[in-house]
């Protein structure tokens, strides 16, 4: 009796390396790029991944700024609970934000929009990590961008 090997029921649909082993796909695409084998590149998925990288970087900016603003709110609105840990978080987020902005100077026009979105994230953090409610915080961010990233600024 002859054994049959499984076949793809629809030969027109081939599973790509992109779908089955993303890391291997990235290595393959890098090799093809470095060798100048342009016609073999998975252009559709490369475009999607490059766009996704930019979105993830901007998301990192929003998230870090949200953590920073949340800790500034906690500092200002819970003075009895101020701690060395909060200072360390403020310093770390400020440093990481500075590095992100140095590496991505094209974000300057996006900062005011990001600041507003990040303030909402910061208020969420403040409500989640303290007994305070949303109504205890200002509706709009009480700090300027310059204050937020100033290593010496602490709201009183």
Secondary structure, 3 states (H helix, E strand, C coil): CCCCCCCCCCCCCCCCHHHHCHHHHHHHHHHHHHCCCHHHCCHHHHHHHHHHHHHHHHHHHHHHHHHHHHHHHHHHHCHHHCCHHHHHHHHHHHHHHHHHHHHCHHHHHHHHHHHHHHHHHHHHHHHHHCCCCHHHCCCCCCCCHHHHHCCCCCCC
